[in-house]
Amino acid sequence: NSWIGSFFNVATLFKRLDNEGTYLREIHSDQSVKMLLAIINETLEKNEEACNAVRTKYETFSYLWLTDLNAHFTAFLADAQYT
């Protein structure tokens, strides 16, 4: 959400002409901004669910990237039978 915060930061760059302060309160209370934030959050949640679905398909193969190859090879050499 930090990139969304950077968009809100733009509202603090312009000083109000009618009184002291910035336009941040107006940006936060704008209905179209709220709707777009809701769409962004909904899309992020759907993407997270899709990513988790893909991840679960590959979890059975996680030993391929979680195994310490040097330790595994050392154990293999220790158990190997030389002829």
PyMOL commands that place a pseudoatom at each C-alpha (Angstrom):
pseudoatom trace, name=CA, resn=ASN, resi=1, chain=A, elem=C, hetatm=0, pos=[0.000, 0.000, 0.000]
pseudoatom trace, name=CA, resn=SER, resi=2, chain=A, elem=C, hetatm=0, pos=[2.973, 2.328, 0.081]
pseudoatom trace, name=CA, resn=TRP, resi=3, chain=A, elem=C, hetatm=0, pos=[2.583, 3.106, -3.607]
pseudoatom trace, name=CA, resn=ILE, resi=4, chain=A, elem=C, hetatm=0, pos=[-1.020, 4.127, -2.980]
pseudoatom trace, name=CA, resn=GLY, resi=5, chain=A, elem=C, hetatm=0, pos=[0.220, 6.368, -0.180]
pseudoatom trace, name=CA, resn=SER, resi=6, chain=A, elem=C, hetatm=0, pos=[2.507, 8.085, -2.645]
pseudoatom trace, name=CA, resn=PHE, resi=7, chain=A, elem=C, hetatm=0, pos=[-0.563, 9.074, -4.694]
pseudoatom trace, name=CA, resn=PHE, resi=8, chain=A, elem=C, hetatm=0, pos=[-2.136, 10.535, -1.569]
pseudoatom trace, name=CA, resn=ASN, resi=9, chain=A, elem=C, hetatm=0, pos=[1.116, 12.367, -0.936]
pseudoatom trace, name=CA, resn=VAL, resi=10, chain=A, elem=C, hetatm=0, pos=[0.435, 14.452, -4.054]
pseudoatom trace, name=CA, resn=ALA, resi=11, chain=A, elem=C, hetatm=0, pos=[-2.519, 16.009, -2.225]
pseudoatom trace, name=CA, resn=THR, resi=12, chain=A, elem=C, hetatm=0, pos=[-0.094, 17.360, 0.364]
pseudoatom trace, name=CA, resn=LEU, resi=13, chain=A, elem=C, hetatm=0, pos=[2.077, 19.094, -2.229]
pseudoatom trace, name=CA, resn=PHE, resi=14, chain=A, elem=C, hetatm=0, pos=[-0.492, 21.776, -3.024]
pseudoatom trace, name=CA, resn=LYS, resi=15, chain=A, elem=C, hetatm=0, pos=[-1.430, 24.325, -0.387]
pseudoatom trace, name=CA, resn=ARG, resi=16, chain=A, elem=C, hetatm=0, pos=[-5.066, 25.278, -0.036]
pseudoatom trace, name=CA, resn=LEU, resi=17, chain=A, elem=C, hetatm=0, pos=[-6.081, 28.697, -1.300]
pseudoatom trace, name=CA, resn=ASP, resi=18, chain=A, elem=C, hetatm=0, pos=[-9.142, 29.063, 0.940]
pseudoatom trace, name=CA, resn=ASN, resi=19, chain=A, elem=C, hetatm=0, pos=[-7.436, 28.310, 4.288]
pseudoatom trace, name=CA, resn=GLU, resi=20, chain=A, elem=C, hetatm=0, pos=[-4.439, 26.593, 5.869]
pseudoatom trace, name=CA, resn=GLY, resi=21, chain=A, elem=C, hetatm=0, pos=[-3.695, 22.945, 5.173]
pseudoatom trace, name=CA, resn=THR, resi=22, chain=A, elem=C, hetatm=0, pos=[-3.719, 20.581, 2.210]
pseudoatom trace, name=CA, resn=TYR, resi=23, chain=A, elem=C, hetatm=0, pos=[-6.265, 18.692, 0.129]
pseudoatom trace, name=CA, resn=LEU, resi=24, chain=A, elem=C, hetatm=0, pos=[-5.588, 15.337, 1.789]
pseudoatom trace, name=CA, resn=ARG, resi=25, chain=A, elem=C, hetatm=0, pos=[-8.908, 15.257, 3.667]
pseudoatom trace, name=CA, resn=GLU, resi=26, chain=A, elem=C, hetatm=0, pos=[-10.828, 15.860, 0.429]
pseudoatom trace, name=CA, resn=ILE, resi=27, chain=A, elem=C, hetatm=0, pos=[-8.939, 13.097, -1.353]
pseudoatom trace, name=CA, resn=HIS, resi=28, chain=A, elem=C, hetatm=0, pos=[-9.674, 10.623, 1.457]
pseudoatom trace, name=CA, resn=SER, resi=29, chain=A, elem=C, hetatm=0, pos=[-13.371, 11.511, 1.507]
pseudoatom trace, name=CA, resn=ASP, resi=30, chain=A, elem=C, hetatm=0, pos=[-13.894, 11.518, -2.286]
pseudoatom trace, name=CA, resn=GLN, resi=31, chain=A, elem=C, hetatm=0, pos=[-16.311, 8.731, -3.289]
pseudoatom trace, name=CA, resn=SER, resi=32, chain=A, elem=C, hetatm=0, pos=[-14.601, 7.969, -6.591]
pseudoatom trace, name=CA, resn=VAL, resi=33, chain=A, elem=C, hetatm=0, pos=[-11.247, 7.606, -4.810]
pseudoatom trace, name=CA, resn=LYS, resi=34, chain=A, elem=C, hetatm=0, pos=[-12.855, 5.295, -2.254]
pseudoatom trace, name=CA, resn=MET, resi=35, chain=A, elem=C, hetatm=0, pos=[-14.388, 3.219, -5.057]
pseudoatom trace, name=CA, resn=LEU, resi=36, chain=A, elem=C, hetatm=0, pos=[-11.065, 2.925, -6.872]
pseudoatom trace, name=CA, resn=LEU, resi=37, chain=A, elem=C, hetatm=0, pos=[-9.300, 1.921, -3.648]
pseudoatom trace, name=CA, resn=ALA, resi=38, chain=A, elem=C, hetatm=0, pos=[-11.943, -0.764, -3.103]
pseudoatom trace, name=CA, resn=ILE, resi=39, chain=A, elem=C, hetatm=0, pos=[-11.375, -2.057, -6.649]
pseudoatom trace, name=CA, resn=ILE, resi=40, chain=A, elem=C, hetatm=0, pos=[-7.603, -2.123, -6.086]
pseudoatom trace, name=CA, resn=ASN, resi=41, chain=A, elem=C, hetatm=0, pos=[-7.980, -3.995, -2.788]
pseudoatom trace, name=CA, resn=GLU, resi=42, chain=A, elem=C, hetatm=0, pos=[-10.429, -6.487, -4.316]
pseudoatom trace, name=CA, resn=THR, resi=43, chain=A, elem=C, hetatm=0, pos=[-8.086, -7.104, -7.235]
pseudoatom trace, name=CA, resn=LEU, resi=44, chain=A, elem=C, hetatm=0, pos=[-5.143, -7.584, -4.882]
pseudoatom trace, name=CA, resn=GLU, resi=45, chain=A, elem=C, hetatm=0, pos=[-7.122, -10.133, -2.856]
pseudoatom trace, name=CA, resn=LYS, resi=46, chain=A, elem=C, hetatm=0, pos=[-8.099, -12.071, -6.001]
pseudoatom trace, name=CA, resn=ASN, resi=47, chain=A, elem=C, hetatm=0, pos=[-4.503, -12.061, -7.222]
pseudoatom trace, name=CA, resn=GLU, resi=48, chain=A, elem=C, hetatm=0, pos=[-3.288, -13.276, -3.837]
pseudoatom trace, name=CA, resn=GLU, resi=49, chain=A, elem=C, hetatm=0, pos=[-5.794, -16.136, -3.925]
pseudoatom trace, name=CA, resn=ALA, resi=50, chain=A, elem=C, hetatm=0, pos=[-4.705, -17.077, -7.452]
pseudoatom trace, name=CA, resn=CYS, resi=51, chain=A, elem=C, hetatm=0, pos=[-1.036, -16.981, -6.450]
pseudoatom trace, name=CA, resn=ASN, resi=52, chain=A, elem=C, hetatm=0, pos=[-1.748, -19.175, -3.422]
pseudoatom trace, name=CA, resn=ALA, resi=53, chain=A, elem=C, hetatm=0, pos=[-3.540, -21.662, -5.675]
pseudoatom trace, name=CA, resn=VAL, resi=54, chain=A, elem=C, hetatm=0, pos=[-0.491, -21.882, -7.930]
pseudoatom trace, name=CA, resn=ARG, resi=55, chain=A, elem=C, hetatm=0, pos=[1.804, -22.177, -4.914]
pseudoatom trace, name=CA, resn=THR, resi=56, chain=A, elem=C, hetatm=0, pos=[-0.163, -25.109, -3.486]
pseudoatom trace, name=CA, resn=LYS, resi=57, chain=A, elem=C, hetatm=0, pos=[0.267, -26.984, -6.773]
pseudoatom trace, name=CA, resn=TYR, resi=58, chain=A, elem=C, hetatm=0, pos=[4.048, -26.817, -6.372]
pseudoatom trace, name=CA, resn=GLU, resi=59, chain=A, elem=C, hetatm=0, pos=[4.343, -27.337, -2.602]
pseudoatom trace, name=CA, resn=THR, resi=60, chain=A, elem=C, hetatm=0, pos=[4.878, -31.076, -3.047]
pseudoatom trace, name=CA, resn=PHE, resi=61, chain=A, elem=C, hetatm=0, pos=[8.068, -30.228, -4.930]
pseudoatom trace, name=CA, resn=SER, resi=62, chain=A, elem=C, hetatm=0, pos=[9.323, -27.745, -2.359]
pseudoatom trace, name=CA, resn=TYR, resi=63, chain=A, elem=C, hetatm=0, pos=[12.142, -30.078, -1.345]
pseudoatom trace, name=CA, resn=LEU, resi=64, chain=A, elem=C, hetatm=0, pos=[13.785, -29.182, -4.657]
pseudoatom trace, name=CA, resn=TRP, resi=65, chain=A, elem=C, hetatm=0, pos=[14.425, -25.603, -3.566]
pseudoatom trace, name=CA, resn=LEU, resi=66, chain=A, elem=C, hetatm=0, pos=[14.461, -26.080, 0.216]
pseudoatom trace, name=CA, resn=THR, resi=67, chain=A, elem=C, hetatm=0, pos=[17.089, -28.817, 0.370]
pseudoatom trace, name=CA, resn=ASP, resi=68, chain=A, elem=C, hetatm=0, pos=[20.637, -27.707, 1.122]
pseudoatom trace, name=CA, resn=LEU, resi=69, chain=A, elem=C, hetatm=0, pos=[22.388, -29.256, -1.863]
pseudoatom trace, name=CA, resn=ASN, resi=70, chain=A, elem=C, hetatm=0, pos=[25.867, -29.153, -0.308]
pseudoatom trace, name=CA, resn=ALA, resi=71, chain=A, elem=C, hetatm=0, pos=[24.685, -30.936, 2.845]
pseudoatom trace, name=CA, resn=HIS, resi=72, chain=A, elem=C, hetatm=0, pos=[22.708, -33.454, 0.799]
pseudoatom trace, name=CA, resn=PHE, resi=73, chain=A, elem=C, hetatm=0, pos=[25.689, -34.171, -1.455]
pseudoatom trace, name=CA, resn=THR, resi=74, chain=A, elem=C, hetatm=0, pos=[27.977, -34.534, 1.570]
pseudoatom trace, name=CA, resn=ALA, resi=75, chain=A, elem=C, hetatm=0, pos=[25.561, -37.037, 3.101]
pseudoatom trace, name=CA, resn=PHE, resi=76, chain=A, elem=C, hetatm=0, pos=[25.374, -38.841, -0.235]
pseudoatom trace, name=CA, resn=LEU, resi=77, chain=A, elem=C, hetatm=0, pos=[29.170, -39.128, -0.367]
pseudoatom trace, name=CA, resn=ALA, resi=78, chain=A, elem=C, hetatm=0, pos=[29.302, -40.389, 3.203]
pseudoatom trace, name=CA, resn=ASP, resi=79, chain=A, elem=C, hetatm=0, pos=[26.815, -43.158, 2.445]
pseudoatom trace, name=CA, resn=ALA, resi=80, chain=A, elem=C, hetatm=0, pos=[28.198, -44.013, -0.985]
pseudoatom trace, name=CA, resn=GLN, resi=81, chain=A, elem=C, hetatm=0, pos=[29.831, -47.356, -1.492]
pseudoatom trace, name=CA, resn=TYR, resi=82, chain=A, elem=C, hetatm=0, pos=[33.059, -47.291, -3.404]
pseudoatom trace, name=CA, resn=THR, resi=83, chain=A, elem=C, hetatm=0, pos=[34.054, -50.316, -5.412]
for i in range(1, 83): cmd.bond("trace and resi %d" % i, "trace and resi %d" % (i + 1))
show_as sticks, trace
zoom trace
